[in-house]
Amino acid sequence: MYIQGLFGILFFVSLCWILSEDRKKVSLKAILIGLFTQFILALALTEISFIRDFFLTLGRGVTILKEATLQGTSFVFGYIGGGAVPFHVVENGNTFSMAFQALPLIFVVSAISMLLFYWRILPAVVRGLSWFLQRIMGIGGALGVCGAAKVFLGQTEAPLLIRPYLNDLSRSELFTVMTLGMATTSGTIMALYAAILESSVPNVLSHILTASIISVPAAITLSRIMIPQVGAVTSGNLVMPYEFTSTMDAISRGASDGIRLFINIVAVLIVFVALVALLNKGLTYFVPNIYGEPLTLQRILGTIMAPFTWLMGIPWADAKIAGSLLGTKTILNEIYAFSELSKMSHETLSPHSRLIMVYALCGFANFSSIGIQIGGLGMMAPERRKDIISLGFKAVFAGTLSTMLSGTIVGLLSYLHP
């Protein structure tokens, strides 16, 4: 199993090198430093007891946050929002509503995030992580700030912190910014992932937060292999993207931002689930059964992606199912993939494979994110819009490989506790 994972790391890095725009400019030293940084971070975050205990505390905090949010949703929406059910629920019945019980967590977390900005707590953490990335990874100040912010902020929010420098970024640095957006998630969405997976993956929030952290050096490393940095790096400092007049102003702004995100997620999930159902019905109608089972999008994606999930250290018996999840995440989105993962029994997908897939799925690398980045980054840096459009699919590819690399490394570390 160790050899399988190590071969996977070599394969993912080599694939980026093969697709590099300038192989001669690729620095072996930078690759080794990036992989070593990712490995050490993963080791520290998963094996050092006080860090692990801190993450477990955060996990309990999210549970409390979820319970508090449920108080709000049950007050506003009644039993649909998680309140007492005024009727008898039949056996195997389900009163859970994602839109009214899970997704409203976004409102609360978004408001708290804005509070942390207003109180200058989040900017201080970002500056500390930025300093670390600049010293270890050899990147410029602007890229360091964006990389550090991407642990907590979304793919269009993090670049706001370096908005004045976006037009000055090199092509390599711009590509890294886009890849960072694809390879990580945001603090607001982390809580949603945890709510979806809490019953199927132990201590899931600690894994989600670890995934977002260790995928940063992976994204920087792989993106700079595909488009090597030429010339001097771009310096820059954190720029406050929000101006608040009071604590209540920060809370209301966060709630408003949460509403927009909520509506977007609800709309996208409804449309994507419907499209998958339509496609599967069409395949069932026009294509005969294969090996006694109907052909579905999940089966097609599972077959295509199975070799890549096997390279992450997943047993071949689980590879097709894992490949289906990875393909679904890339074509649709990670929320839909996590929802599918949460429904799978341990007989369907082993705990080891499930752990690896949490890391591999934890990122925004999907086709719809290309449009989000073109719209968001294109508005912040209109002069770079052409570059942003041309780099979109490459960023999805590099971001996907980054999260797969994170899953592979954590899979290797999991053998420390057989």
TIGUVEX-61658 format. One record per residue (C-alpha): x, y, z; residue in one letter; residue number from 1. Coordinates in nm, 3 decimals, padded with zeros to 5 digits, m for minus. Layout:
! residues N
+---------+---------+---------+------+-----+
!       X !       Y !       Z ! type ! seq !
+---------+---------+---------+------+-----+
!       X !       Y !       Z !    a ! NUM !
...
+---------+---------+---------+------+-----+
END
This chain:
! residues 418
+---------+---------+---------+------+-----+
!       X !       Y !       Z ! type ! seq !
+---------+---------+---------+------+-----+
!  00.000 !  00.000 !  00.000 !    m !   1 !
!  00.289 !  00.237 !  00.078 !    y !   2 !
!  00.433 !  00.171 ! m00.268 !    i !   3 !
!  00.094 !  00.235 ! m00.427 !    q !   4 !
!  00.065 !  00.578 ! m00.262 !    g !   5 !
!  00.427 !  00.675 ! m00.332 !    l !   6 !
!  00.384 !  00.579 ! m00.695 !    f !   7 !
!  00.070 !  00.795 ! m00.702 !    g !   8 !
!  00.261 !  01.100 ! m00.575 !    i !   9 !
!  00.528 !  01.044 ! m00.840 !    l !  10 !
!  00.261 !  01.003 ! m01.108 !    f !  11 !
!  00.069 !  01.322 ! m01.017 !    f !  12 !
!  00.386 !  01.532 ! m01.010 !    v !  13 !
!  00.515 !  01.377 ! m01.334 !    s !  14 !
!  00.183 !  01.440 ! m01.508 !    l !  15 !
!  00.208 !  01.811 ! m01.421 !    c !  16 !
!  00.567 !  01.815 ! m01.550 !    w !  17 !
!  00.462 !  01.652 ! m01.879 !    i !  18 !
!  00.195 !  01.920 ! m01.923 !    l !  19 !
!  00.428 !  02.203 ! m01.817 !    s !  20 !
!  00.456 !  02.507 ! m02.043 !    e !  21 !
!  00.834 !  02.513 ! m01.988 !    d !  22 !
!  00.983 !  02.192 ! m01.846 !    r !  23 !
!  01.334 !  02.337 ! m01.840 !    k !  24 !
!  01.225 !  02.605 ! m01.592 !    k !  25 !
!  01.076 !  02.356 ! m01.344 !    v !  26 !
!  01.273 !  02.355 ! m01.020 !    s !  27 !
!  01.329 !  02.013 ! m00.861 !    l !  28 !
!  01.421 !  02.189 ! m00.536 !    k !  29 !
!  01.086 !  02.373 ! m00.532 !    a !  30 !
!  00.901 !  02.044 ! m00.592 !    i !  31 !
!  01.078 !  01.868 ! m00.305 !    l !  32 !
!  01.025 !  02.165 ! m00.071 !    i !  33 !
!  00.655 !  02.177 ! m00.160 !    g !  34 !
!  00.599 !  01.804 ! m00.107 !    l !  35 !
!  00.800 !  01.809 !  00.217 !    f !  36 !
!  00.601 !  02.108 !  00.345 !    t !  37 !
!  00.273 !  01.937 !  00.266 !    q !  38 !
!  00.387 !  01.613 !  00.433 !    f !  39 !
!  00.511 !  01.788 !  00.749 !    i !  40 !
!  00.192 !  01.994 !  00.777 !    l !  41 !
! m00.022 !  01.681 !  00.735 !    a !  42 !
!  00.189 !  01.495 !  00.992 !    l !  43 !
!  00.167 !  01.782 !  01.242 !    a !  44 !
! m00.206 !  01.840 !  01.199 !    l !  45 !
! m00.300 !  01.472 !  01.226 !    t !  46 !
! m00.041 !  01.331 !  01.467 !    e !  47 !
!  00.064 !  01.600 !  01.719 !    i !  48 !
! m00.169 !  01.555 !  02.014 !    s !  49 !
! m00.237 !  01.917 !  02.115 !    f !  50 !
! m00.308 !  02.019 !  01.753 !    i !  51 !
! m00.534 !  01.718 !  01.709 !    r !  52 !
! m00.713 !  01.804 !  02.035 !    d !  53 !
! m00.756 !  02.164 !  01.915 !    f !  54 !
! m00.919 !  02.043 !  01.595 !    f !  55 !
! m01.145 !  01.810 !  01.794 !    l !  56 !
! m01.249 !  02.111 !  02.001 !    t !  57 !
! m01.329 !  02.297 !  01.679 !    l !  58 !
! m01.538 !  01.998 !  01.575 !    g !  59 !
! m01.738 !  02.018 !  01.897 !    r !  60 !
! m01.772 !  02.391 !  01.835 !    g !  61 !
! m01.932 !  02.324 !  01.497 !    v !  62 !
! m02.174 !  02.081 !  01.663 !    t !  63 !
! m02.273 !  02.356 !  01.908 !    i !  64 !
! m02.301 !  02.599 !  01.616 !    l !  65 !
! m02.524 !  02.357 !  01.430 !    k !  66 !
! m02.748 !  02.311 !  01.736 !    e !  67 !
! m02.772 !  02.688 !  01.781 !    a !  68 !
! m02.860 !  02.733 !  01.413 !    t !  69 !
! m03.125 !  02.463 !  01.449 !    l !  70 !
! m03.284 !  02.672 !  01.724 !    q !  71 !
! m03.312 !  02.958 !  01.476 !    g !  72 !
! m03.442 !  02.749 !  01.186 !    t !  73 !
! m03.699 !  02.566 !  01.402 !    s !  74 !
! m03.823 !  02.902 !  01.534 !    f !  75 !
! m03.861 !  03.045 !  01.183 !    v !  76 !
! m03.962 !  02.735 !  00.984 !    f !  77 !
! m04.113 !  02.509 !  01.252 !    g !  78 !
! m04.078 !  02.133 !  01.203 !    y !  79 !
! m03.941 !  02.183 !  00.850 !    i !  80 !
! m03.646 !  02.362 !  01.011 !    g !  81 !
! m03.585 !  02.087 !  01.267 !    g !  82 !
! m03.856 !  02.162 !  01.524 !    g !  83 !
! m04.095 !  01.911 !  01.681 !    a !  84 !
! m04.285 !  01.710 !  01.419 !    v !  85 !
! m04.665 !  01.750 !  01.460 !    p !  86 !
! m04.741 !  01.410 !  01.305 !    f !  87 !
! m04.636 !  01.047 !  01.323 !    h !  88 !
! m04.328 !  00.961 !  01.115 !    v !  89 !
! m04.355 !  00.619 !  00.952 !    v !  90 !
! m04.075 !  00.365 !  00.981 !    e !  91 !
! m03.777 !  00.459 !  00.760 !    n !  92 !
! m03.935 !  00.803 !  00.717 !    g !  93 !
! m03.715 !  01.111 !  00.699 !    n !  94 !
! m03.801 !  01.467 !  00.802 !    t !  95 !
! m03.456 !  01.610 !  00.728 !    f !  96 !
! m03.447 !  01.906 !  00.487 !    s !  97 !
! m03.108 !  02.019 !  00.358 !    m !  98 !
! m03.241 !  02.360 !  00.253 !    a !  99 !
! m03.405 !  02.438 !  00.588 !    f ! 100 !
! m03.185 !  02.249 !  00.837 !    q ! 101 !
! m02.828 !  02.214 !  00.701 !    a ! 102 !
! m02.774 !  02.504 !  00.461 !    l ! 103 !
! m02.884 !  02.783 !  00.703 !    p ! 104 !
! m02.560 !  02.711 !  00.891 !    l ! 105 !
! m02.405 !  02.922 !  00.614 !    i ! 106 !
! m02.579 !  03.235 !  00.746 !    f ! 107 !
! m02.434 !  03.198 !  01.095 !    v ! 108 !
! m02.081 !  03.108 !  00.984 !    v ! 109 !
! m02.077 !  03.392 !  00.730 !    s ! 110 !
! m02.175 !  03.641 !  01.002 !    a ! 111 !
! m01.907 !  03.504 !  01.237 !    i ! 112 !
! m01.646 !  03.531 !  00.960 !    s ! 113 !
! m01.726 !  03.898 !  00.910 !    m ! 114 !
! m01.704 !  03.953 !  01.286 !    l ! 115 !
! m01.357 !  03.797 !  01.288 !    l ! 116 !
! m01.259 !  04.037 !  01.009 !    f ! 117 !
! m01.397 !  04.337 !  01.196 !    y ! 118 !
! m01.218 !  04.235 !  01.517 !    w ! 119 !
! m00.894 !  04.192 !  01.317 !    r ! 120 !
! m00.856 !  03.828 !  01.427 !    i ! 121 !
! m00.878 !  03.667 !  01.083 !    l ! 122 !
! m00.640 !  03.920 !  00.918 !    p ! 123 !
! m00.380 !  03.846 !  01.189 !    a ! 124 !
! m00.403 !  03.471 !  01.122 !    v ! 125 !
! m00.375 !  03.531 !  00.746 !    v ! 126 !
! m00.064 !  03.747 !  00.792 !    r ! 127 !
!  00.100 !  03.474 !  01.002 !    g ! 128 !
!  00.028 !  03.201 !  00.747 !    l ! 129 !
!  00.138 !  03.431 !  00.466 !    s ! 130 !
!  00.475 !  03.487 !  00.635 !    w ! 131 !
!  00.518 !  03.110 !  00.668 !    f ! 132 !
!  00.436 !  03.043 !  00.302 !    l ! 133 !
!  00.668 !  03.317 !  00.178 !    q ! 134 !
!  00.963 !  03.190 !  00.381 !    r ! 135 !
!  00.914 !  02.819 !  00.311 !    i ! 136 !
!  00.776 !  02.815 ! m00.044 !    m ! 137 !
!  00.975 !  03.110 ! m00.182 !    g ! 138 !
!  00.672 !  03.296 ! m00.314 !    i ! 139 !
!  00.599 !  03.670 ! m00.319 !    g ! 140 !
!  00.400 !  03.863 ! m00.063 !    g ! 141 !
!  00.089 !  03.897 ! m00.279 !    a ! 142 !
!  00.071 !  03.524 ! m00.349 !    l ! 143 !
!  00.150 !  03.445 !  00.015 !    g ! 144 !
! m00.144 !  03.652 !  00.138 !    v ! 145 !
! m00.380 !  03.491 ! m00.114 !    c ! 146 !
! m00.259 !  03.140 ! m00.029 !    g ! 147 !
! m00.301 !  03.198 !  00.344 !    a ! 148 !
! m00.645 !  03.354 !  00.299 !    a ! 149 !
! m00.765 !  03.063 !  00.087 !    k ! 150 !
! m00.763 !  02.841 !  00.395 !    v ! 151 !
! m01.058 !  03.044 !  00.524 !    f ! 152 !
! m01.206 !  03.242 !  00.233 !    l ! 153 !
! m01.370 !  03.153 ! m00.098 !    g ! 154 !
! m01.213 !  03.156 ! m00.443 !    q ! 155 !
! m01.326 !  03.512 ! m00.517 !    t ! 156 !
! m01.306 !  03.650 ! m00.160 !    e ! 157 !
! m00.938 !  03.562 ! m00.099 !    a ! 158 !
! m00.808 !  03.753 ! m00.407 !    p ! 159 !
! m00.986 !  04.063 ! m00.273 !    l ! 160 !
! m00.708 !  04.085 ! m00.013 !    l ! 161 !
! m00.455 !  04.143 ! m00.294 !    i ! 162 !
! m00.682 !  04.321 ! m00.542 !    r ! 163 !
! m00.438 !  04.612 ! m00.605 !    p ! 164 !
! m00.169 !  04.363 ! m00.712 !    y ! 165 !
! m00.372 !  04.134 ! m00.941 !    l ! 166 !
! m00.283 !  04.321 ! m01.261 !    n ! 167 !
!  00.087 !  04.299 ! m01.172 !    d ! 168 !
!  00.096 !  03.922 ! m01.112 !    l ! 169 !
!  00.296 !  03.712 ! m01.355 !    s ! 170 !
!  00.113 !  03.450 ! m01.560 !    r ! 171 !
!  00.250 !  03.183 ! m01.325 !    s ! 172 !
!  00.132 !  03.370 ! m01.014 !    e ! 173 !
! m00.214 !  03.433 ! m01.161 !    l ! 174 !
! m00.242 !  03.062 ! m01.240 !    f ! 175 !
! m00.141 !  02.979 ! m00.883 !    t ! 176 !
! m00.411 !  03.214 ! m00.749 !    v ! 177 !
! m00.669 !  03.033 ! m00.964 !    m ! 178 !
! m00.539 !  02.688 ! m00.865 !    t ! 179 !
! m00.550 !  02.783 ! m00.497 !    l ! 180 !
! m00.914 !  02.874 ! m00.547 !    g ! 181 !
! m00.985 !  02.534 ! m00.701 !    m ! 182 !
! m00.783 !  02.325 ! m00.453 !    a ! 183 !
! m00.927 !  02.462 ! m00.130 !    t ! 184 !
! m01.262 !  02.551 !  00.019 !    t ! 185 !
! m01.386 !  02.827 !  00.252 !    s ! 186 !
! m01.465 !  02.849 !  00.621 !    g ! 187 !
! m01.834 !  02.904 !  00.551 !    t ! 188 !
! m01.863 !  02.591 !  00.338 !    i ! 189 !
! m01.644 !  02.381 !  00.573 !    m ! 190 !
! m01.921 !  02.389 !  00.832 !    a ! 191 !
! m02.169 !  02.267 !  00.570 !    l ! 192 !
! m01.940 !  01.978 !  00.470 !    y ! 193 !
! m01.909 !  01.882 !  00.838 !    a ! 194 !
! m02.287 !  01.888 !  00.881 !    a ! 195 !
! m02.331 !  01.658 !  00.579 !    i ! 196 !
! m02.059 !  01.409 !  00.678 !    l ! 197 !
! m02.071 !  01.411 !  01.060 !    e ! 198 !
! m02.259 !  01.080 !  01.083 !    s ! 199 !
! m02.036 !  00.894 !  00.836 !    s ! 200 !
! m01.681 !  01.021 !  00.905 !    v ! 201 !
! m01.542 !  01.053 !  01.262 !    p ! 202 !
! m01.396 !  01.395 !  01.353 !    n ! 203 !
! m01.479 !  01.514 !  01.004 !    v ! 204 !
! m01.424 !  01.886 !  01.064 !    l ! 205 !
! m01.062 !  01.829 !  01.167 !    s ! 206 !
! m01.006 !  01.643 !  00.839 !    h ! 207 !
! m01.178 !  01.912 !  00.634 !    i ! 208 !
! m00.973 !  02.190 !  00.794 !    l ! 209 !
! m00.653 !  01.986 !  00.754 !    t ! 210 !
! m00.740 !  01.927 !  00.387 !    a ! 211 !
! m00.781 !  02.298 !  00.321 !    s ! 212 !
! m00.446 !  02.375 !  00.487 !    i ! 213 !
! m00.230 !  02.104 !  00.329 !    i ! 214 !
! m00.376 !  02.158 ! m00.018 !    s ! 215 !
! m00.227 !  02.510 ! m00.022 !    v ! 216 !
!  00.138 !  02.395 ! m00.063 !    p ! 217 !
!  00.016 !  02.126 ! m00.304 !    a ! 218 !
! m00.159 !  02.385 ! m00.523 !    a ! 219 !
!  00.143 !  02.617 ! m00.518 !    i ! 220 !
!  00.380 !  02.332 ! m00.607 !    t ! 221 !
!  00.177 !  02.177 ! m00.889 !    l ! 222 !
!  00.073 !  02.508 ! m01.044 !    s ! 223 !
!  00.436 !  02.625 ! m01.057 !    r ! 224 !
!  00.531 !  02.299 ! m01.228 !    i ! 225 !
!  00.267 !  02.349 ! m01.496 !    m ! 226 !
!  00.350 !  02.719 ! m01.542 !    i ! 227 !
!  00.693 !  02.792 ! m01.388 !    p ! 228 !
!  00.765 !  03.135 ! m01.242 !    q ! 229 !
!  00.994 !  03.345 ! m01.463 !    v ! 230 !
!  01.146 !  03.663 ! m01.324 !    g ! 231 !
!  01.089 !  03.835 ! m00.990 !    a ! 232 !
!  00.793 !  03.746 ! m00.771 !    v ! 233 !
!  00.526 !  04.007 ! m00.695 !    t ! 234 !
!  00.549 !  04.166 ! m00.353 !    s ! 235 !
!  00.244 !  04.289 ! m00.168 !    g ! 236 !
!  00.062 !  04.309 !  00.165 !    n ! 237 !
! m00.285 !  04.228 !  00.291 !    l ! 238 !
! m00.547 !  04.485 !  00.193 !    v ! 239 !
! m00.866 !  04.496 !  00.402 !    m ! 240 !
! m01.151 !  04.420 !  00.159 !    p ! 241 !
! m01.431 !  04.517 !  00.397 !    y ! 242 !
! m01.511 !  04.834 !  00.588 !    e ! 243 !
! m01.746 !  04.803 !  00.884 !    f ! 244 !
! m01.878 !  05.076 !  01.113 !    t ! 245 !
! m01.975 !  04.849 !  01.402 !    s ! 246 !
! m02.017 !  04.492 !  01.520 !    t ! 247 !
! m02.381 !  04.492 !  01.408 !    m ! 248 !
! m02.277 !  04.618 !  01.065 !    d ! 249 !
! m02.035 !  04.324 !  01.032 !    a ! 250 !
! m02.305 !  04.076 !  01.141 !    i ! 251 !
! m02.563 !  04.213 !  00.896 !    s ! 252 !
! m02.310 !  04.218 !  00.611 !    r ! 253 !
! m02.217 !  03.858 !  00.685 !    g ! 254 !
! m02.582 !  03.752 !  00.694 !    a ! 255 !
! m02.644 !  03.924 !  00.358 !    s ! 256 !
! m02.346 !  03.750 !  00.200 !    d ! 257 !
! m02.469 !  03.422 !  00.346 !    g ! 258 !
! m02.809 !  03.468 !  00.181 !    i ! 259 !
! m02.650 !  03.509 ! m00.163 !    r ! 260 !
! m02.437 !  03.199 ! m00.110 !    l ! 261 !
! m02.738 !  03.004 !  00.018 !    f ! 262 !
! m02.950 !  03.088 ! m00.286 !    i ! 263 !
! m02.666 !  02.999 ! m00.522 !    n ! 264 !
! m02.606 !  02.660 ! m00.357 !    i ! 265 !
! m02.977 !  02.572 ! m00.350 !    v ! 266 !
! m03.022 !  02.663 ! m00.717 !    a ! 267 !
! m02.710 !  02.478 ! m00.830 !    v ! 268 !
! m02.797 !  02.163 ! m00.633 !    l ! 269 !
! m03.153 !  02.151 ! m00.769 !    i ! 270 !
! m03.035 !  02.198 ! m01.127 !    v ! 271 !
! m02.743 !  01.954 ! m01.107 !    f ! 272 !
! m02.942 !  01.678 ! m00.935 !    v ! 273 !
! m03.215 !  01.718 ! m01.196 !    a ! 274 !
! m02.964 !  01.709 ! m01.484 !    l ! 275 !
! m02.798 !  01.395 ! m01.348 !    v ! 276 !
! m03.138 !  01.228 ! m01.314 !    a ! 277 !
! m03.232 !  01.329 ! m01.671 !    l ! 278 !
! m02.902 !  01.202 ! m01.808 !    l ! 279 !
! m02.933 !  00.871 ! m01.625 !    n ! 280 !
! m03.289 !  00.824 ! m01.750 !    k ! 281 !
! m03.172 !  00.897 ! m02.104 !    g ! 282 !
! m02.887 !  00.648 ! m02.075 !    l ! 283 !
! m03.122 !  00.385 ! m01.933 !    t ! 284 !
! m03.368 !  00.442 ! m02.218 !    y ! 285 !
! m03.124 !  00.445 ! m02.510 !    f ! 286 !
! m02.841 !  00.219 ! m02.387 !    v ! 287 !
! m02.898 ! m00.146 ! m02.292 !    p ! 288 !
! m02.787 ! m00.283 ! m01.957 !    n ! 289 !
! m02.416 ! m00.356 ! m01.926 !    i ! 290 !
! m02.323 ! m00.659 ! m01.713 !    y ! 291 !
! m02.681 ! m00.674 ! m01.591 !    g ! 292 !
! m02.692 ! m00.315 ! m01.462 !    e ! 293 !
! m02.812 !  00.009 ! m01.624 !    p ! 294 !
! m02.550 !  00.252 ! m01.752 !    l ! 295 !
! m02.543 !  00.570 ! m01.542 !    t ! 296 !
! m02.325 !  00.879 ! m01.518 !    l ! 297 !
! m02.187 !  00.746 ! m01.191 !    q ! 298 !
! m02.078 !  00.418 ! m01.353 !    r ! 299 !
! m01.914 !  00.599 ! m01.645 !    i ! 300 !
! m01.722 !  00.837 ! m01.418 !    l ! 301 !
! m01.626 !  00.554 ! m01.184 !    g ! 302 !
! m01.472 !  00.355 ! m01.468 !    t ! 303 !
! m01.279 !  00.655 ! m01.604 !    i ! 304 !
! m01.150 !  00.779 ! m01.268 !    m ! 305 !
! m01.085 !  00.442 ! m01.101 !    a ! 306 !
! m00.714 !  00.422 ! m01.199 !    p ! 307 !
! m00.654 !  00.770 ! m01.054 !    f ! 308 !
! m00.826 !  00.692 ! m00.725 !    t ! 309 !
! m00.627 !  00.367 ! m00.706 !    w ! 310 !
! m00.310 !  00.576 ! m00.734 !    l ! 311 !
! m00.420 !  00.764 ! m00.421 !    m ! 312 !
! m00.389 !  00.441 ! m00.223 !    g ! 313 !
! m00.750 !  00.324 ! m00.247 !    i ! 314 !
! m00.795 ! m00.055 ! m00.292 !    p ! 315 !
! m00.912 ! m00.156 ! m00.637 !    w ! 316 !
! m01.234 ! m00.297 ! m00.487 !    a ! 317 !
! m01.328 !  00.061 ! m00.386 !    d ! 318 !
! m01.166 !  00.241 ! m00.679 !    a ! 319 !
! m01.470 !  00.258 ! m00.908 !    k ! 320 !
! m01.698 !  00.392 ! m00.637 !    i ! 321 !
! m01.434 !  00.645 ! m00.531 !    a ! 322 !
! m01.379 !  00.736 ! m00.896 !    g ! 323 !
! m01.750 !  00.799 ! m00.937 !    s ! 324 !
! m01.739 !  01.044 ! m00.644 !    l ! 325 !
! m01.432 !  01.221 ! m00.782 !    l ! 326 !
! m01.583 !  01.249 ! m01.129 !    g ! 327 !
! m01.913 !  01.373 ! m00.989 !    t ! 328 !
! m01.729 !  01.638 ! m00.789 !    k ! 329 !
! m01.539 !  01.757 ! m01.098 !    t ! 330 !
! m01.836 !  01.768 ! m01.335 !    i ! 331 !
! m02.100 !  01.880 ! m01.083 !    l ! 332 !
! m01.970 !  01.998 ! m00.744 !    n ! 333 !
! m01.824 !  01.876 ! m00.416 !    e ! 334 !
! m02.142 !  01.929 ! m00.212 !    i ! 335 !
! m02.329 !  01.680 ! m00.430 !    y ! 336 !
! m02.033 !  01.438 ! m00.407 !    a ! 337 !
! m02.014 !  01.471 ! m00.027 !    f ! 338 !
! m02.388 !  01.411 ! m00.006 !    s ! 339 !
! m02.345 !  01.089 ! m00.206 !    e ! 340 !
! m02.051 !  00.986 !  00.015 !    l ! 341 !
! m02.256 !  01.038 !  00.331 !    s ! 342 !
! m02.516 !  00.787 !  00.207 !    k ! 343 !
! m02.261 !  00.508 !  00.149 !    m ! 344 !
! m02.223 !  00.230 !  00.405 !    s ! 345 !
! m01.884 !  00.108 !  00.525 !    h ! 346 !
! m01.945 ! m00.208 !  00.321 !    e ! 347 !
! m01.977 !  00.007 !  00.008 !    t ! 348 !
! m01.667 !  00.218 !  00.082 !    l ! 349 !
! m01.414 !  00.122 !  00.351 !    s ! 350 !
! m01.320 !  00.371 !  00.628 !    p ! 351 !
! m00.968 !  00.403 !  00.481 !    h ! 352 !
! m01.101 !  00.485 !  00.134 !    s ! 353 !
! m01.362 !  00.716 !  00.284 !    r ! 354 !
! m01.091 !  00.914 !  00.466 !    l ! 355 !
! m00.885 !  00.958 !  00.149 !    i ! 356 !
! m01.192 !  01.071 ! m00.045 !    m ! 357 !
! m01.279 !  01.339 !  00.213 !    v ! 358 !
! m00.946 !  01.504 !  00.129 !    y ! 359 !
! m00.973 !  01.441 ! m00.246 !    a ! 360 !
! m01.321 !  01.596 ! m00.262 !    l ! 361 !
! m01.245 !  01.894 ! m00.038 !    c ! 362 !
! m01.203 !  02.170 ! m00.296 !    g ! 363 !
! m01.386 !  02.386 ! m00.549 !    f ! 364 !
! m01.224 !  02.226 ! m00.857 !    a ! 365 !
! m01.522 !  02.181 ! m01.087 !    n ! 366 !
! m01.634 !  02.323 ! m01.418 !    f ! 367 !
! m01.880 !  02.572 ! m01.268 !    s ! 368 !
! m01.592 !  02.727 ! m01.071 !    s ! 369 !
! m01.436 !  02.837 ! m01.400 !    i ! 370 !
! m01.732 !  03.068 ! m01.452 !    g ! 371 !
! m01.712 !  03.190 ! m01.093 !    i ! 372 !
! m01.344 !  03.278 ! m01.130 !    q ! 373 !
! m01.389 !  03.443 ! m01.469 !    i ! 374 !
! m01.666 !  03.657 ! m01.323 !    g ! 375 !
! m01.497 !  03.735 ! m00.991 !    g ! 376 !
! m01.132 !  03.772 ! m01.089 !    l ! 377 !
! m01.229 !  03.926 ! m01.422 !    g ! 378 !
! m01.416 !  04.201 ! m01.239 !    m ! 379 !
! m01.122 !  04.266 ! m01.002 !    m ! 380 !
! m00.861 !  04.265 ! m01.280 !    a ! 381 !
! m01.029 !  04.338 ! m01.618 !    p ! 382 !
! m00.691 !  04.362 ! m01.791 !    e ! 383 !
! m00.621 !  03.996 ! m01.705 !    r ! 384 !
! m00.958 !  03.860 ! m01.815 !    r ! 385 !
! m00.813 !  03.696 ! m02.128 !    k ! 386 !
! m00.549 !  03.516 ! m01.919 !    d ! 387 !
! m00.810 !  03.408 ! m01.665 !    i ! 388 !
! m01.030 !  03.256 ! m01.937 !    i ! 389 !
! m00.738 !  03.072 ! m02.099 !    s ! 390 !
! m00.621 !  02.926 ! m01.766 !    l ! 391 !
! m00.962 !  02.806 ! m01.642 !    g ! 392 !
! m00.951 !  02.439 ! m01.739 !    f ! 393 !
! m00.585 !  02.410 ! m01.640 !    k ! 394 !
! m00.674 !  02.544 ! m01.296 !    a ! 395 !
! m00.947 !  02.280 ! m01.254 !    v ! 396 !
! m00.696 !  02.011 ! m01.351 !    f ! 397 !
! m00.423 !  02.139 ! m01.118 !    a ! 398 !
! m00.671 !  02.194 ! m00.835 !    g ! 399 !
! m00.807 !  01.840 ! m00.869 !    t ! 400 !
! m00.456 !  01.692 ! m00.863 !    l ! 401 !
! m00.375 !  01.904 ! m00.557 !    s ! 402 !
! m00.661 !  01.760 ! m00.352 !    t ! 403 !
! m00.579 !  01.410 ! m00.480 !    m ! 404 !
! m00.220 !  01.463 ! m00.365 !    l ! 405 !
! m00.351 !  01.563 ! m00.021 !    s ! 406 !
! m00.564 !  01.249 ! m00.006 !    g ! 407 !
! m00.266 !  01.034 ! m00.106 !    t ! 408 !
! m00.041 !  01.178 !  00.165 !    i ! 409 !
! m00.304 !  01.144 !  00.438 !    v ! 410 !
! m00.370 !  00.790 !  00.318 !    g ! 411 !
!  00.000 !  00.711 !  00.367 !    l ! 412 !
! m00.002 !  00.868 !  00.714 !    l ! 413 !
! m00.310 !  00.666 !  00.812 !    s ! 414 !
! m00.093 !  00.352 !  00.808 !    y ! 415 !
!  00.073 !  00.486 !  01.123 !    l ! 416 !
! m00.245 !  00.371 !  01.299 !    h ! 417 !
! m00.329 !  00.033 !  01.143 !    p ! 418 !
+---------+---------+---------+------+-----+
END
